[in-house]
Each structure stands twice: as structure tokens, then as C-alpha cells.
Amino acid sequence: AKNVNSNKLAVLLSDTTTLYLYGRDLNGCANETELTLNPLPRKHISFAIEPKWIEPSNPTVTMKGVTPSDAVWYWTPGDGSREQVGRLFHYRYDVDRLEDSVEVSVRAIDTIGCTYTGSEYLYVWKDFWAPTGFTPNNDEKNETFHFYGGKYITDFHFYIFNRQGDIVFEGNSFDAEWDGTFNGKDCPWGVYGWVANYNSDVRGTNFSGERKGMVTIVR
């Protein structure tokens, strides 16, 4: 607790706290009381970004803040542009400046000054695509590296290698996921390369090729 002035007392709360107050006036009369203070319930941040990918032919996405409903919303699109303000707005990406994905960061400040943060990845639409990083740290979020899309993929094979060129993971299907380990041990923080060979059938049109990319383990 901290005295702000003779009439006010500021208390920083993390849990329910009981204050015991004791006072004596100029005539020597004394009294005491107690007061239980409860922290304000913290809300949960909820927002929507649609669609979840960026189409080269129509690269506009809609970003909407849902809860807390009384907040001012701030959005960082992840393409190097400045933070945008607004609970609902439409943002058009320049696809030529993008790699495979962008991370949209969200910040909301409600009427009593509480700050809430969040983020979500958007992916540039391709036959398939992959994130540029993942965090295998057992927090149940972004735990594995895997590919996205693949609606028209018929055959898929990929491998992941470290800076020394050692293959640390090999996948034989589009659904294979890498958990960031090699021979049962955690791979260290850093950048890893991947190469994927694929065949796809888009409404009777066959495509095949090889794609390369990089992914960063963040621990």
C-alpha cells in the first residue's frame, strides 16, 4: 500500500486482500475496521481475422476486435507497416513484398487501462505453404512445424536439415509434423532449411516441383 495523500490509499492487488485500518483522532479517540478488496476480473482477448490466408488476386483481410468490447484496438499487420488503430478495419497487403507468411500482432487497451495482447499468422495462398518459425516449448501453442494448404497435393516428401547439412527430420506425407527434435533430443534454437518435393492435381491439371524454405526454432 502507498499513501497518495491524507485521504487516499493506493493498493496494488494480485489476489483478494483484506486491509485492516486503525485510526486515532486529535482527542485520543480510536477506532478500527477491516475492508476486503477483490481484483477486477480480467477479461479474455478475442479477435477475428478473415480470411486466414492472403490471396494474390484479392489480398485484403478484415481484422475485428471482439472482446474486450470496450477496448481501443491496435494492429500490427506484420509486413513492416506501422501499427493500425480501430476495432474493425480492412487491410490490403502488397503480396510482392511478402514471404510465405506474416504474423499479425494485436493489442487492446480497455477503459480501465488493462492491456491485452495476441497474435495470429496469415499465409500467402499457394498449393502449400509453411510457417517461418515455431516454438516447441511445451506451452501447447505453435509446438510443431508442419505444412499448410495441400488441398490438391497427391504426393509429398520433405526433409529438414541443420546448418551442417545433416538431415534432422524426414516426412513422407503432407500430414507429417516435426517436433523440433533429432534422435530424441531437442534441436537448439536457430534456423533450419527444408526441401519439399510434390505432385498436385488441380482439376485435372498436374503440377510437380521442388520448393525450399527456412524455419526458425525459438525456445
C-alpha positions in Angstrom: 0.0 0.0 0.0 1.1 3.6 -0.7 -0.2 6.9 0.8 -1.3 9.1 -2.1 -2.5 11.9 0.2 -4.2 12.2 3.6 -7.5 10.9 2.2 -6.4 8.2 -0.3 -4.5 4.9 -0.2 -3.3 3.1 -3.3 -3.1 -0.7 -3.1 -1.6 -3.0 -5.8 -3.6 -6.2 -5.8 -2.8 -9.6 -7.4 -5.2 -11.6 -5.1 -8.0 -10.9 -2.8 -6.6 -8.7 0.0 -8.0 -7.7 3.4 -7.0 -4.3 4.8 -7.0 -3.6 8.5 -7.5 0.1 9.2 -6.7 1.7 12.6 -7.0 5.4 13.4 -6.9 7.9 16.3 -8.2 11.4 16.3 -6.8 14.5 18.0 -8.9 13.8 21.1 -7.4 10.4 21.5 -10.5 8.5 20.3 -9.5 5.4 18.5 -11.4 3.0 16.1 -10.5 0.2 13.7 -12.2 -1.6 10.8 -11.3 -4.0 8.0 -12.0 -3.9 4.3 -11.7 -6.8 1.8 -10.6 -5.8 -1.7 -11.1 -8.0 -4.8 -9.1 -7.5 -8.1 -11.3 -6.7 -11.0 -11.9 -9.8 -13.1 -9.6 -10.0 -16.1 -11.3 -10.4 -19.5 -10.1 -12.6 -22.3 -9.0 -11.2 -25.6 -10.9 -12.4 -28.6 -10.4 -11.2 -32.2 -11.1 -12.4 -35.7 -9.0 -12.1 -38.9 -10.7 -13.3 -42.1 -9.6 -15.0 -44.3 -6.7 -16.8 -42.7 -4.7 -16.5 -45.9 -3.7 -13.8 -48.3 -4.9 -14.4 -51.9 -2.7 -12.7 -54.5 -5.8 -11.8 -56.6 -7.5 -10.2 -53.6 -5.0 -9.6 -50.8 -7.4 -7.8 -48.4 -8.2 -9.2 -45.0 -10.6 -8.0 -42.3 -9.5 -7.6 -38.8 -12.1 -7.3 -36.0 -11.7 -6.9 -32.2 -14.4 -8.8 -30.3 -13.6 -8.8 -26.6 -13.0 -6.8 -24.5 -15.7 -4.8 -26.3 -14.8 -1.5 -24.6 -11.2 -1.5 -25.7 -9.2 0.5 -28.2 -7.6 -1.9 -30.7 -4.2 -1.7 -32.2 -3.0 -4.0 -35.1 0.5 -4.5 -36.5 0.0 -6.3 -39.9 3.4 -7.9 -39.9 4.5 -6.6 -43.3 6.7 -3.8 -41.9 3.9 -1.2 -41.9 3.0 0.9 -38.9 0.5 0.0 -36.2 -3.1 0.5 -37.2 -5.9 1.6 -34.9 -9.5 0.5 -35.0 -11.8 -2.2 -33.8 -12.8 -3.1 -37.3 -10.8 -2.3 -40.5 -9.8 -3.8 -43.8 -6.1 -4.1 -44.7 -4.7 -4.7 -48.2 -1.3 -6.4 -48.4 1.3 -6.0 -51.1 1.9 -9.6 -52.0 5.1 -8.8 -53.9 6.7 -7.7 -50.6 5.6 -10.8 -48.6 7.3 -14.1 -48.0 5.3 -17.2 -47.1 3.6 -15.8 -44.0 3.1 -12.7 -41.8 2.4 -12.5 -38.1 -0.3 -10.1 -37.1 0.1 -8.7 -33.6 -2.9 -7.4 -31.7 -3.0 -5.1 -28.7 -6.2 -3.9 -26.9 -6.5 -1.4 -24.1 -9.8 -1.3 -22.2 -11.4 1.6 -20.4 -9.7 0.9 -17.1 -6.2 0.7 -18.7 -5.8 -3.1 -18.8 -3.7 -4.2 -21.8 -4.4 -7.5 -23.7 -2.2 -8.9 -26.5 -2.4 -11.6 -29.1 -1.1 -12.7 -32.5 -2.0 -14.8 -35.4 -0.3 -16.0 -38.6 -1.6 -15.3 -42.1 -0.3 -17.3 -45.0 0.1 -16.3 -48.7 -2.0 -18.6 -50.7 -0.1 -21.3 -52.6 -0.5 -25.0 -53.3 1.0 -25.4 -49.9 3.0 -23.1 -47.5 4.9 -23.3 -44.3 5.5 -21.0 -41.3 8.9 -19.3 -40.9 9.2 -20.3 -37.2 7.7 -22.4 -34.4 8.1 -22.6 -30.6 8.5 -26.2 -29.2 8.4 -25.1 -25.6 5.5 -27.1 -24.2 3.1 -24.3 -23.9 0.7 -26.0 -26.3 0.9 -23.2 -28.9 2.8 -23.5 -32.2 4.6 -26.7 -31.0 5.4 -28.3 -34.3 6.5 -27.4 -37.8 4.1 -28.6 -40.5 2.8 -27.5 -43.9 -0.5 -25.9 -44.6 -2.9 -26.0 -47.5 -2.3 -29.1 -49.7 -5.8 -29.4 -50.9 -4.6 -30.6 -54.3 -1.4 -32.4 -53.2 -1.3 -36.0 -54.3 2.3 -36.9 -53.4 4.6 -35.1 -50.9 8.0 -35.7 -49.4 10.2 -33.4 -47.5 13.3 -33.2 -45.3 14.7 -30.7 -42.8 18.4 -30.1 -42.3 20.6 -28.1 -40.0 23.4 -25.6 -40.7 25.9 -28.5 -41.1 23.7 -30.1 -43.7 22.6 -33.0 -41.5 19.1 -34.2 -42.1 17.2 -33.9 -38.8 13.8 -34.9 -40.0 12.2 -36.6 -43.0 8.5 -36.6 -43.8 6.7 -38.9 -46.3 3.3 -37.3 -46.3 1.7 -33.9 -46.2 0.4 -34.6 -42.6 3.9 -35.2 -41.2 5.0 -32.9 -38.4 8.4 -32.1 -36.9 8.5 -31.5 -33.1 12.0 -29.9 -33.2 13.9 -33.0 -32.0 16.6 -35.1 -33.6 17.4 -38.6 -32.3 15.2 -38.0 -29.3 16.9 -34.7 -28.3 15.8 -31.1 -28.6 17.4 -29.3 -31.5 18.9 -26.0 -30.5 17.5 -22.5 -31.2 18.3 -21.5 -34.8 17.5 -21.6 -38.5 16.9 -24.8 -40.3 16.3 -25.4 -44.0 13.7 -27.6 -45.7 13.2 -29.0 -49.1 9.9 -30.4 -50.3 9.1 -32.4 -53.5 5.5 -32.6 -54.5 2.9 -33.5 -57.1 -0.6 -32.0 -57.3 -3.7 -32.3 -59.3 -5.8 -29.2 -59.7 -9.0 -30.1 -61.5 -7.2 -32.4 -63.9 -4.1 -30.2 -64.3 -1.0 -31.8 -62.9 1.8 -29.9 -61.3 5.1 -31.1 -59.8 8.2 -29.5 -58.4 10.5 -28.7 -55.6 10.2 -25.9 -53.0 12.7 -24.7 -50.5 12.4 -22.6 -47.4 13.7 -21.9 -43.9 12.2 -22.3 -40.5 13.5 -21.0 -37.1 13.2 -22.8 -33.8 12.5 -20.4 -31.0 12.8 -21.8 -27.5 
